Amino acid sequence: MVVAATGAVVTQVTVPAAPAGYRQLLGLADRHDGRRVWAIEGTGGYGAGLTRFLHAHAEQVVELDRPKRAARRHGAKSDSLDATRAAREALGRDRLAQPRAAGQRAALQVRLTARRSAVQAATDAQRQLHALVVAAPDTLRSRLRGLTTPRLVATCRRLRLRADTDPETTATAASLRAVARRIQHLNTEIAEHTRAITALVRAWHPELLTPTGVGPIVAAVVLCAWSHPGRCRTDAAFAMLGGAAPIPVSSGQTVRVRLTGPGTATSTRPSTWSC
């Protein structure tokens, strides 16, 4: 979708999401004179391929993060309508977001995402393992009760299935062994991602690992959140990103300030907030 500075639609075309389609879009843009900017939704998702292609050709790309959808009369919706709304919204914004940097930041982000998923899956599997033990027949529960999670996982993964036991005990033992082996596999995956994240952080910004209490995961989260120079345009934006932006929650003559992140700060001086 090509939209002029006035918001008028100049032309539109549908291309495949592949290098050939990207080249077709670039050729279409070259036929129009003047400065141009590419407004793309989801530069880190469905628009990642086009964003990388345009950056490789020195094109200016801005990201429409969470665009405001105009009211659709009678539910009207199509790709062309959405593209037109997105382009016009980019023209009307005071500040335009830049796509997050690729390369090492993107490598850290995918590792963090995969690790976070594995940690969540391992946590769910551990809860399931403990629940199975609680409801297990006495012959199994008496052996497994009171064990710490690591010992429980190690014991359950070595459970043997006996042909002379009743069906419930056999099924429970098989389930315990399967869940325990799943946890072990996930823990191995988590350790692999952690090692890779550590290597990336040490190669990119090893100084972040110097402060006490900052490990590779925290450092990687900081690097991904910061993403690129100019990510935080003001001190207020940095405070919002860090969870330290004050939000007034005053009542009467008492000023209370709630932070956007964990923790609160409270004062009891006369209110100075204005509405």
Secondary structure, 3 states (H helix, E strand, C coil): CEECCCCCEEECCCCCCCHHHHHHHHHHHHCCCCCCCEEECCCCCCCHHHHHHHHHCCCCEEECCCCCCCCCHHHCCCHHHHHHHHHHHHHHCCCCECCCCCCHHHHHHHHHHHHHHHHHHHHHHHHHHHHHHHCCCHHHHHHHCCCCHHHHHHHHCCCCCCCCCCHHHHHHHHHHHHHHHHHHHHHHHHHHHHHHHHHHHHHHCHHHHCCCCCCHHHHHHHHHHHCCCCCCCCHHHHHHHHCCCEEECCECCECEEEECCCCEEECCCCCCCCC
